[in-house]
């Protein structure tokens, strides 16, 4: 009987905290997102006068929004440990980031672990699944990059080349691999080439042959993409974290592991077949990394090292409180302004 009561008490506590978290996040969104939009509306004259300053300010506020989302998981004990290459020194250089995709929690994980990477978050562009999986969308991607990437001073572009969640694509990917005599993958799926190819051709200064002959294109007085960053996300016991978990916090404190590997753009081919082979090889390596992680609880030791180094990513609680306070103060201010205008007009 005592055991039953103890279980009921724990369940009640989980339900209570989940309800309180849900209410807080609803309020958080109701004040933060409208305030963000209204600030941008107020700053439209600045956009006309000096678009560079406008997008810089927009990037700062966008980073604050993502910091709030990161805090939802952080206060529930959902943290990130980073492995592999240190990407912080190249945070101001242009890079394409390719990530394995297991669940909606992948995006939240990236929002958290990129917070301490300089201005990456405020100068980042996301390319989501629905705009990269079909050929008719590829010209749209090219035009979108041409129009918005450079004009808004973006630096990193993030995409999930698998084009969908692991659980949804694994079976079809394995059937495709079997027909084409490609590697059988369990923890990742074979990536789709389309969006990656368009990004490299549009944003890279490298010529399409990718032969390393020393020739380069000059594009908008920028150096173009300098790096491809291969990010591998691993969840303990291969149990992905979804957005519902971040919102309600019903899972015990969990450490998500993120592995980085950097490739200079000159090592990445742009010709279609060569790029396909290169991208497939990256996901075969991801499979090996994840297999090792699920077997041992850590990523393998890099060549030339005796120990696999890792770094715990943390958020500053004082800064989180400042941002949240600013969001709620802004929400109250805009509510008062709009209420005053409404009373004046009606």
C-alpha positions as CSV (number, residue, x, y, z in Angstrom):
1,X,0.0,0.0,0.0
2,X,2.8,2.4,0.9
3,X,4.5,1.7,-2.4
4,X,1.3,2.4,-4.3
5,X,0.8,5.7,-2.4
6,X,4.5,6.6,-3.1
7,X,3.9,5.9,-6.8
8,X,0.7,8.0,-6.9
9,X,2.5,10.8,-5.2
10,X,5.3,10.8,-7.7
11,X,2.8,10.7,-10.6
12,X,0.9,13.6,-9.0
13,X,4.1,15.7,-8.8
14,X,5.0,15.0,-12.4
15,X,1.5,16.0,-13.5
16,X,1.5,19.1,-11.4
17,X,5.0,20.3,-12.7
18,X,4.0,19.4,-16.2
19,X,0.8,21.6,-15.9
20,X,2.8,24.5,-14.4
21,X,5.4,24.3,-17.1
22,X,2.8,24.2,-19.8
23,X,1.1,27.3,-18.4
24,X,4.4,29.1,-18.0
25,X,5.4,28.3,-21.6
26,X,2.0,29.5,-23.0
27,X,2.5,32.8,-21.1
28,X,6.1,33.0,-22.3
29,X,5.1,32.6,-25.9
30,X,2.2,35.0,-25.5
31,X,4.5,37.8,-24.3
32,X,7.8,37.0,-26.2
33,X,6.6,36.3,-29.8
34,X,4.2,39.2,-30.1
35,X,6.8,41.5,-28.5
36,X,9.4,40.4,-31.0
37,X,7.0,41.0,-33.9
38,X,6.0,44.4,-32.6
39,X,9.6,45.5,-32.0
40,X,10.4,44.5,-35.6
41,X,7.4,46.5,-36.8
42,X,8.6,49.5,-34.9
43,X,12.0,49.2,-36.4
44,X,10.9,49.1,-40.0
45,X,12.1,52.6,-40.7
46,X,15.6,51.4,-39.6
47,X,15.3,48.6,-42.1
48,X,14.9,51.1,-44.9
49,X,17.6,53.4,-43.6
50,X,20.2,50.8,-42.7
51,X,19.2,47.2,-43.3
52,X,22.5,45.9,-41.8
53,X,21.8,47.4,-38.4
54,X,18.2,46.2,-38.6
55,X,19.1,42.6,-39.2
56,X,21.8,42.8,-36.5
57,X,19.2,43.9,-34.0
58,X,16.7,41.3,-35.3
59,X,19.4,38.6,-34.8
60,X,20.0,39.6,-31.2
61,X,16.3,39.4,-30.4
62,X,16.0,36.1,-32.3
63,X,18.8,34.7,-30.2
64,X,17.0,35.7,-27.1
65,X,13.9,33.9,-28.3
66,X,15.9,30.7,-28.8
67,X,17.5,31.2,-25.5
68,X,14.1,31.1,-23.9
69,X,13.3,27.8,-25.7
70,X,16.6,26.4,-24.5
71,X,15.8,27.4,-20.9
72,X,12.6,25.2,-21.0
73,X,14.7,22.1,-21.3
74,X,17.6,23.4,-19.1
75,X,15.4,24.0,-16.1
76,X,14.1,20.4,-16.4
77,X,17.6,19.1,-16.3
78,X,18.0,18.5,-20.0
79,X,21.6,19.4,-20.8
80,X,24.1,18.9,-23.6
81,X,27.6,17.4,-23.7
82,X,29.7,18.2,-26.7
83,X,32.3,16.0,-28.4
84,X,34.7,16.2,-31.3
85,X,36.0,19.4,-33.0
86,X,35.6,22.7,-31.2
87,X,33.5,24.8,-33.6
88,X,33.7,28.0,-31.6
89,X,36.8,29.4,-33.4
90,X,34.9,29.4,-36.8
91,X,31.7,30.9,-35.5
92,X,32.2,34.0,-37.6
93,X,32.9,32.1,-40.8
94,X,30.3,30.8,-43.2
95,X,29.4,27.2,-42.8
96,X,26.8,24.6,-43.8
97,X,25.7,22.4,-40.9
98,X,24.4,18.9,-41.6
99,X,22.6,17.1,-38.8
100,X,21.1,13.6,-38.3
101,X,17.3,13.8,-37.6
102,X,15.6,11.7,-35.0
103,X,12.8,13.8,-33.5
104,X,11.5,17.3,-32.9
105,X,13.9,17.6,-30.0
106,X,16.8,17.8,-32.4
107,X,16.0,21.4,-33.1
108,X,15.7,22.3,-29.4
109,X,19.1,20.6,-28.8
110,X,20.7,22.7,-31.5
111,X,19.1,25.8,-30.1
112,X,20.8,25.1,-26.7
113,X,24.2,23.9,-27.8
114,X,24.7,26.8,-30.3
115,X,24.0,29.5,-27.7
116,X,27.6,29.9,-26.7
117,X,29.0,29.9,-30.3
118,X,29.4,33.6,-30.8
119,X,26.9,35.2,-33.1
120,X,26.0,31.9,-34.8
121,X,22.4,31.8,-33.5
122,X,21.6,35.4,-34.6
123,X,23.1,34.9,-38.0
124,X,21.7,31.4,-38.7
125,X,19.4,30.1,-41.4
126,X,17.3,26.9,-41.0
127,X,16.3,24.8,-43.9
128,X,13.5,22.5,-42.7
129,X,12.4,19.1,-44.0
130,X,9.5,20.2,-46.2
131,X,11.6,22.5,-48.4
132,X,14.3,19.9,-49.2
133,X,12.8,16.6,-50.1
134,X,11.2,17.2,-53.6
135,X,12.8,18.4,-56.8
136,X,10.2,21.1,-57.5
137,X,11.4,22.9,-54.3
138,X,15.0,23.1,-55.4
139,X,14.7,26.2,-57.6
140,X,12.8,27.8,-54.7
141,X,15.7,27.0,-52.4
142,X,18.2,28.6,-54.8
143,X,16.1,31.7,-55.1
144,X,15.5,31.9,-51.4
145,X,19.2,31.7,-50.6
146,X,20.0,34.3,-53.3
147,X,17.5,36.6,-51.9
148,X,17.8,36.3,-48.1
149,X,21.1,34.6,-47.1
150,X,23.5,37.4,-48.1
151,X,21.1,40.3,-47.7
152,X,20.5,39.4,-44.0
153,X,24.2,38.6,-43.4
154,X,23.6,34.9,-42.5
155,X,26.7,32.8,-41.6
156,X,25.6,29.3,-40.8
157,X,22.9,27.4,-42.6
158,X,21.5,24.3,-40.9
159,X,19.8,21.4,-42.6
160,X,18.8,17.8,-42.0
161,X,19.8,15.9,-45.2
162,X,17.8,12.8,-44.3
163,X,14.6,14.8,-45.0
164,X,12.6,13.4,-42.1
165,X,12.6,11.6,-38.8
166,X,14.6,8.4,-38.4
167,X,11.6,6.4,-37.3
168,X,9.6,7.4,-40.4
169,X,12.4,7.0,-43.0
170,X,14.4,4.0,-41.8
171,X,12.5,1.2,-43.5
172,X,12.3,2.9,-46.9
173,X,15.9,4.0,-46.7
174,X,17.0,0.4,-45.9
175,X,15.0,-0.9,-48.9
176,X,16.6,1.7,-51.1
177,X,20.0,0.8,-49.9
178,X,19.4,-2.9,-50.5
179,X,18.4,-2.3,-54.1
180,X,21.4,-0.1,-54.8
181,X,23.9,-2.2,-52.9
182,X,24.5,0.6,-50.4
183,X,25.4,0.3,-46.7
184,X,22.6,-0.9,-44.4
185,X,22.1,1.8,-41.8
186,X,20.1,1.5,-38.5
187,X,20.8,4.7,-36.5
188,X,20.6,7.1,-39.5
189,X,19.1,7.0,-43.0
190,X,20.7,7.6,-46.3
191,X,20.7,11.4,-46.9
192,X,19.0,13.2,-49.8
193,X,21.3,15.2,-52.0
194,X,19.0,18.0,-53.3
195,X,19.2,20.8,-50.7
196,X,22.9,20.1,-50.0
197,X,23.8,20.4,-53.6
198,X,21.8,23.6,-54.1
199,X,23.4,25.2,-51.0
200,X,27.0,24.3,-52.1
201,X,26.4,25.6,-55.6
202,X,24.7,28.8,-54.5
203,X,26.8,29.7,-51.5
204,X,30.2,28.2,-52.0
205,X,33.0,30.0,-53.8
206,X,34.2,26.7,-55.1
207,X,33.6,25.9,-58.8
208,X,31.3,23.0,-59.6
209,X,34.1,20.6,-60.6
210,X,35.4,20.6,-57.0
211,X,38.7,19.5,-58.3
212,X,40.8,21.9,-56.2
213,X,42.3,23.6,-59.3
214,X,42.7,26.9,-57.4
215,X,39.9,28.7,-59.2
216,X,37.3,30.5,-57.1
217,X,34.1,32.5,-57.8
218,X,33.7,36.0,-56.3
219,X,30.3,36.2,-54.8
220,X,29.0,39.5,-53.3
221,X,32.4,40.3,-51.9
222,X,32.1,37.5,-49.5
223,X,34.3,34.4,-49.2
224,X,31.4,32.1,-49.4
225,X,31.1,28.9,-47.4
226,X,34.3,27.9,-45.7
227,X,33.2,24.9,-43.8
228,X,30.9,21.9,-43.6
229,X,30.1,21.0,-40.0
230,X,28.9,17.4,-39.5
231,X,26.8,17.3,-36.4
232,X,25.7,14.0,-34.9
233,X,23.1,14.0,-32.1
234,X,22.9,11.0,-29.8
235,X,20.3,10.4,-27.1
236,X,20.9,8.0,-24.1
237,X,19.6,4.5,-24.9
238,X,18.6,5.7,-28.4
239,X,15.5,7.3,-26.9
240,X,15.1,10.7,-28.8
241,X,13.8,13.7,-26.9
242,X,10.7,15.3,-28.5
243,X,9.3,18.8,-28.2
244,X,6.6,17.5,-25.8
245,X,9.3,16.4,-23.4
246,X,10.9,19.8,-23.5
247,X,7.5,21.4,-22.8
248,X,6.2,19.2,-20.1
249,X,9.5,17.9,-18.6
250,X,8.1,14.5,-17.6
251,X,11.4,12.7,-18.4
252,X,14.1,12.5,-15.7
253,X,17.1,14.8,-16.2
254,X,18.8,13.7,-19.4
255,X,22.1,14.5,-21.1
256,X,22.0,14.7,-24.9
257,X,25.4,14.2,-26.6
258,X,26.4,16.2,-29.7
259,X,29.5,15.3,-31.8
260,X,31.1,17.8,-34.2
261,X,33.4,17.2,-37.1
262,X,34.6,20.1,-39.4
263,X,35.5,19.8,-43.1
264,X,37.1,22.7,-45.0
265,X,35.0,23.5,-48.0
266,X,37.9,22.7,-50.4
267,X,37.5,19.0,-49.3
268,X,33.9,18.9,-50.3
269,X,33.1,18.1,-53.9
270,X,30.3,20.0,-55.7
271,X,29.9,17.7,-58.7
272,X,26.7,15.7,-58.1
273,X,27.9,12.1,-58.1
274,X,31.0,12.9,-56.1
275,X,29.0,14.9,-53.6
276,X,26.5,12.0,-53.3
277,X,29.4,9.6,-52.5
278,X,30.9,12.1,-50.0
279,X,27.5,12.7,-48.2
280,X,26.8,8.9,-48.0
281,X,30.2,8.4,-46.4
282,X,29.4,11.1,-43.8
283,X,26.3,9.2,-42.8
284,X,28.1,5.9,-42.7
285,X,30.5,7.5,-40.3
286,X,27.5,8.8,-38.3
287,X,26.3,5.2,-38.1
288,X,29.6,4.1,-36.7
289,X,29.7,7.0,-34.2
290,X,26.2,6.2,-32.9
291,X,26.8,2.5,-32.8
292,X,29.9,3.1,-30.6
293,X,28.0,5.6,-28.4
294,X,25.1,3.2,-27.8
295,X,27.5,0.4,-27.0
296,X,29.8,2.4,-24.7
297,X,28.0,5.6,-23.6
298,X,30.7,7.8,-25.3
299,X,31.9,8.7,-28.7
300,X,35.2,7.1,-30.0
301,X,38.5,8.6,-29.3
302,X,39.8,10.8,-32.2
303,X,42.9,9.8,-34.0
304,X,46.1,11.0,-32.2
305,X,44.3,11.3,-28.8
306,X,44.3,8.9,-25.9
307,X,41.1,10.1,-24.4
308,X,37.8,11.2,-26.1
309,X,37.3,14.7,-24.7
310,X,33.9,16.2,-24.0
311,X,32.6,19.5,-22.8
312,X,29.5,20.2,-20.8
313,X,27.4,23.0,-22.3
314,X,25.8,25.2,-19.7
315,X,23.5,28.2,-19.8
316,X,23.9,31.3,-17.5
317,X,20.9,31.3,-15.1
318,X,21.3,35.0,-14.4
319,X,21.2,35.8,-18.1
320,X,18.1,33.6,-18.5
321,X,16.3,35.5,-15.8
322,X,17.2,38.8,-17.4
323,X,15.9,37.7,-20.8
324,X,12.7,36.3,-19.3
325,X,12.2,39.5,-17.3
326,X,12.7,41.6,-20.4
327,X,10.2,39.5,-22.3
328,X,7.4,39.8,-19.7
329,X,8.2,43.5,-19.2
330,X,7.9,44.0,-23.0
331,X,4.7,42.1,-23.1
332,X,3.2,44.3,-20.4
333,X,4.5,47.4,-22.1
334,X,3.0,46.5,-25.5
335,X,-0.3,45.5,-23.9
336,X,-0.5,48.9,-22.2
337,X,0.4,50.7,-25.4
338,X,-2.2,48.8,-27.5
339,X,-4.8,49.2,-24.8
340,X,-4.2,52.9,-24.8
341,X,-4.4,53.2,-28.6
342,X,-7.6,51.2,-28.6
343,X,-9.2,53.5,-26.0
344,X,-8.1,56.6,-27.9
345,X,-9.6,55.2,-31.2
346,X,-12.8,53.7,-29.8
